Amino acid sequence: MDIADLVQQAQSARGRARVPYSHYPVGAAVLTGSGKVYPGCNIESSAFSTTICAERAAIFNAIASGEHSFTALVIVSNDSAPPCGACRQVIYEQCGEIPIYVTGPDGQSQQEFSTSQLLPYPFDLGKS
């Protein structure tokens, strides 16, 4: 699967976002080692701490389906924003060192990051 296909799946997931407060829909799609793609979208709650980001939704969706190997992640948002700190930590712990592509709604203007670029000093209980 190429990145354009992954972007399209993230764009589709973005269309399913539930964002009644921020009006900031985000979609994500994670590609697993088995070649399957798992989508995710942000889902907001009025108790903001219970809100989940698209990135974590996609990764947790894959893990809940039995996947444990990841090869790429695409994030589509209004302004090509990179993942928040909580998502960066989850990407580090669950996906390892993978390419992360961030794009706007058009899917054309992509930025590429590695996990370690986004989180150069991760929290790791195993290394403490």
Secondary structure as UniProt FT lines:
FT   HELIX           3..14
FT   TURN            15..16
FT   TURN            20..22
FT   STRAND          27..32
FT   TURN            33..34
FT   STRAND          37..41
FT   HELIX           48..50
FT   HELIX           54..64
FT   TURN            65..66
FT   STRAND          70..76
FT   TURN            78..79
FT   HELIX           85..90
FT   HELIX           91..95
FT   STRAND          99..103
FT   TURN            105..106
FT   STRAND          111..114
FT   HELIX           115..118
FT   HELIX           125..127
//
